[in-house]
């Protein structure tokens, strides 16, 4: 370690931590990042990025298999799983090397080791105690097992499944939120037999119900065996297989993947000794500037309440760094943060679902059109996608946007931006969109909400 004191120390180098460190350095602070594993944290090395790398391979495979619909005949296609894994490694290495390069560019020191707070508000790492003008906690989250199970052997989390050295013949995935749906969609298309088991009554249970139905149909078309409203019981993990009961059925699989929830990775941060308070759910308690109960200590990302999303963590990191430098900041509105699920079909959403808007007492208006309502949906081969806008009738406020289908994760940003700029669905309806594009369906959904749908 070159120094014993820094203006800013960030514990954790995931999408929240490394962005916070870069912003702090840009603002003139001497900055260090403490990382106990690899630069980039879990997201870049084990979770978000590896998941999307495998999903991209599965997407391309699906396009090749569907090529005859576009007048293209392709010979037999086989999955080179070792090649898929090699590309995953290349993607991860490229991005983590990029983060390391940004650290060098911004003169950020990387300290390898496990960091924790001391009672004096300093940082302890590798037996040394470092002084810090401010500390940003950004250690992310860890997977939770379901009752009656523990991780080990062939019971794994989503971080382990994407690094499996061989394509499993049979997988059981427990939990059909975004992570579970992505695992099921990727491995089913690559050639695994997949059981997808969800305890509540529908897949993607936090999404709008109309979106969930489209996704479930899509997963079933990929060969995923979907079981909703079905708890998992009596798990027996052996050396070569895992046996489990779900509902009235029993199955044996190569691996049981648990994607049923995560918890803050805060156990070894020394929070109690430092006087950092937790809320009733075990998250670090912060205010709108990401300040904890301990002066000069901030917390971001999965350590704090709100959606467990990389881009949310990054923005919180910027808020923390800027607030500590005396800049004016605004708290994040969690409901307006875009959500992206990269299963097939893609899902992009933000804001309130229709049910949530009704429950909150809004005078709700809905605009809904299929991709097939506009030329782009037919040209690009996806007529089954759907755009759904949830609005407030009196003032034309855009309360939520929900998209399922090709490029949904990209298309949703237009609606997020309109909301951020205080526009409503009437404004979206009158913005000229390029033709023929899928984005025209966003415009038509807004027109439907405004009462004058053209194509539909």
N, C-alpha and C positions, 0 to 999 in steps of 0.2 A: 504494500500500500504506500503510495507516494505521499499521502497527506493524512493528517489526523483530524482534520476539520474541513467541513464543506458548508457552503450556503444551503445546499439542498441534497438530501439523500433519499433516493427512491428505493424501496424494497420490493423487488419484483420487476421483471423486464418484459411482461406481456404487452398487449396492445394499449393497456392503460398506462403501465409503468414507463415504457420506453417513450411514448408520446409526451408524458408529463416531464420526463427528464429533458427531452429535446426542447420543449417550450421553456423550461426553467433556464436552460443554458442560453437560449436565444435572448432571454431577458437579463443576461449578464451574471447569472448565478454560477459559482463553481459547483459542479454537480457530479454525483456518483450514483451508480446503480448497483444494488446488491442482488445477485441472482444465485440461487442454490442449485440450479440445473443448467439449462441451456438458454442462451440469449433468444428472446422471443416468447419465452414462457410456454404454457401449455397450448395456447391457441395456435401459434405458428408451428410448434414442433409435434404436437400430438392430436390436436382436436380440430379446430376450424379449418385450417389450411389442408392438412392431410385428408379430411373428409371431402372437401371440395375437389381435391385432386382426383380421388377415386370416383367421385360423382361425375366429374368431367369425362373420365374414361367410359363410364357407363352411359353417359349421354351420347357420346360419339358412337358407341356400339349400337345404341337404339336408332340413331339416325342412319347408320349403315344398313341395319336390318330393315328399315322402312324405306330404303332408297328406291325400290321398284315403284312406289307410289309416285315418284318424281321422274319415272322413265329411265332409271339407272339400274343396270344389272351388275351386281357385285358377286364375286365368287364366295365360297364358304369362308366365313369369318370365325376365327377362334380367339379366345381370350388367352393372351400370354400374361398370366398373373404376375410372373416375375418381372416382366416389363412394366406392368402397371405399377408395381411397387417401386421399381427403379425410377419411374417418372415422379412418383410421390416424393421420394427422397430428394430428387433434383429440385422440385418445386420448393420443398422445405428449406433446403440448403441455400437456394437462391435468395429467398426472402430473409432468412435469418442472417445471412452474410450481409444483406442490405442494411439490416438494423445495426449490425456491428460497424458497418461503414459509416452510418449516420452518427454513431457514438464518437467515432474518431473525428469526423468532420466537425462536430460540435464540442470537441474536447471534453467529453463525458468519460469519467473513469468507470470501468467495469470491475467490480469486486466480486470474485467468486466465493460463495459461502452462504450460510443461512443467517439472515439478519433478524434481530429482535430489538425491541425497545427496552431500555433500562428505566429504573424508577426515576432517574434524573431527566428522562426524555432524550437520552442519547441513543446511539445505535451500537449494539454489540454484534460483532461478526468475526469469526475465526480467532476468538480469544482477545480481540482488541476492542476498545471502546472509542467510537468516533463521535465528535461533536458535530452538530448540524443546526444550521439556522432554522431549517424546517425539515420535516420528514413526511414523505408521501407513502402510505401503505397501499401496495398494489399486488398482493399475492394471489388474487383470484379465488378459485373454488376447487373443491374435490368432490368426486362422485359419491353418492350415497347408495348403499346396498338396500335392498328391500327386506322386510322382516323375514327371518328364517334363513337368510343367506349371508355370506361374507365373500369379499373378493379374494380370489386365489384359484389356482389350478385353471379350470376351464370356465369359471365365473368371472367375467371381465367387464370393464366399462367401455364406453365409446372411444376412449383414448387408446385402448389396446387393440380394438378390433381392426382399426385401419392399418395397423402395422403387422397383422398376422402374416407369417411368411408363406403360408399356403392358403389357397382358396378353400374355405370350409364347405363341406357337402351340405351340412344342415346347421342353421342358426336359429336360436330363439331370441327375440328382442323384446324386452319388457319395458313398456313405456312408449307411447306414441305421441310425444311432443315433437318438436322440430328435430332433435337429435335422433330419436328412435326412428322417425319416418325417413330420415336421410340414410341411416344404416340399412334399413330394410330395402329401400329403393335401390341403393348402390349394389348391394350384394345379390339381390334377386336377379338383377339384370346381368351381373357378371357371371351368374351360374349357380349360386347357392340356393337351396330350398330354405325359405324363410318363414318362420312363424312370428307374427307381430301381435303382441298381447298387451291390451290396455285395460286398466281396471275400471275406468269410467266408460260412458256409453258411446263415445265417438273418438275417432282419431283427431289429432291436433285439437284437443279440447278447448284451448284458449283462443282459437280462431273463430271467426263467424261460422255459424252452423252450415250455411250454404257452401262455404269454402271447404269445410271438412268433408262434406258429402262428395264433392268432386275429387278430392284427394283420395278418399277411400276407394272410389271406383278405379282411379288410376293405379293405385297400389295393387289392387286385385288383378287388373289387366296385366301387370308385370309378374304375376304368379305368387304374390305375397299372400299367405294365409292369415287373414285379419280376424282377430277375436277381440271384440270390445265388450265392456261390462263384465270382464273376466279376470278375477284375481289369480295370481300364481301362488301355488302352495307346494309343500313337500318337495323341496329341491334337494337332489342327491348328486353331488359333484364327485365324479370319480377321476381316475387318471386319464381315461380316454374319451369320456363322454359325460354329459350331464342329463340326468333324468328329472323331469318336472311334471307336476300336475297343474292343469288350468281348466277351471270349470269341471266338467265331467270327463275330461280327456286327460291322457298322459302321453308324453313324448320323450324321446331320447335324441339329443342333439350334440353336435361337436362342441359348441360353445353356447353359453347363456350370456347374452349382452344386456346389462342393466343400464337403462337410460331413463330412469324414473326420478331423477332429481339430483341436485348438488347442494353443497353447504359451503359457507365461507372457509377458506384455508387460513384460519386465524389462531390455531391451537398453540403454535410455538412463536407467536409474535410478542409475547410478554405484555399483552394488553392490560391485564389486571394490575401488574406491578407498576405500569406507567399511568394508571388511572384513566384508561380509555374505556368508555362505557359502551355496552352492547344494548340493542333493543330487545324486545320480548321474543323476537324470532331468531336471535343470535347474530344479527348483522351489526356491524359497527355503526353507532349512532352518529350521524353527521347533519350539518345544516346545509343550506343551499349553496354555500361556497365550499362544501366538502370538508369543513373543519370538524374534527372530533371534539370530545370533551376535554382533551389535553391540548393546551396551548401549543401552537406551532406544529401540531401533528394533524395531517389530513389523511383521508381514506377514500378510495375510489374503486370502481369496478364491482366484481362479484362479492367483495367484502361488505358492500353497503346495499341497502334496499333498492329495488328497481329491477328492470329486466336484465338478465345475465347475458349481455350482448357486448361484443368486442368494441363496437363503435360507441356504445354508451360509455364504456370505460375510458376510451380515448378522449372523449369530450370532457368527462369529469377530470381527467388528468390535466387538460388545458385549463379548466376552471380553477383547479387547486393551485397550479403554478402561477397563473395570472393573479389570483387573489393574494397569494403570498407576496407578490411583487407590488401590491398596492393598486392594481388595476381594477376597474369596475367589472363585475361579472354578474351573470344572471343564472339562477338555478335551472336545471333541466326540467322540462315538462315530460315526465316519463311516458305519458300516454301518447305523445306525438313522436316518439322515437320509432323509426321504421323497423319492422321485423322481416326477416328473410329466411325462408326455408327452401333448401335446394334439392328436395326430392323431385321426382317426376310425378305430376306436374309441379313446377315451382309455385311458391306462395310468397307474395309480398303484401304487407299490411301495415296499417298504423291506426291509432285512435280507437274509437269505440266500435264494438260490434253492434249490430242492430238490436240484439237483446239487451246489451248494456245501456244503449241510448234510451230505449223504452223504459228500462228499470230506473234510470236517473230522471225520468219525467219529461224528457224532451218531446216536442211535437215532431215526430220523426217522419222524414221523407226518404225514400230509397230509390236510387237509380241503378238498374241492373241490366247489363247486356252481355251476350256471349261474344267471344272473339269473332265468331262467324258472321256477326252483324256487319262487319267492315271488310273491305277487300283484303287487307293484310292477313287476316286470319285464314282465308282460303288460299292465298298465294303462298304463305309460309307453312301451310299444312297443319294448322291448329285451329279448328273451329269449335273445340270443346272448352277452351279457356273461358274465363268469365271475369268481368269487372263489376264490383258492387260498391256504390258510394252510399254512405249513411250521412244524411244531413238534417239540419233543423229548419223546419218549414218557414217560420216567421221571418228570420233574418238571413236565410240562405247560407248559414254557417256549415262548413264542412267538418263533420264530427269524426268521420272515419273513412278509410279507403281499404278495400280488400280485393286482391287480384290473385287468381289462380290460373296458371297456364304458362306458355312460353314467355320467357323474359320478365316474368312477374316481379322478380327481385329488382329489376332495373326500372320497370314502368312505375312502380309505387312512388319513386322519388318525386315525380312531378306533383303528386297530390300532397306529399309532405311539404314541398316547397311552397305550394299555394297556401297551405294552412299557416306556415311560418310567416308568410307575407300578408296574412290576414285577408286573404281572398276566400271566396266561397265557391260552391258548385256552379253558380251562374257564370262566374268568371271563367271557370274551366270550359264551360259549354261554348263560350264565344272566343276562345283562343284558337287561332288557326293552327291546325296540326297537319304535318306532312302526309301525303298520300302516295301509294298505299302503305300504311304502317299499322302496327298493332296499337300504337298510341292513339289512333283515331277512336278505338273502342273506349278509351278513358274519356274522351270528349263526348262520345255518344251516351255513356253512362251518366255524365253530368247533365246532358240535355234531358235524359230520361227523368232525373231527379227534378229538373226545372220545368218539366211538363211538356217538352216539345221534341221528343225523340224523332230523329229523321230516319235512321236505318234500323228498323226493328218493328 
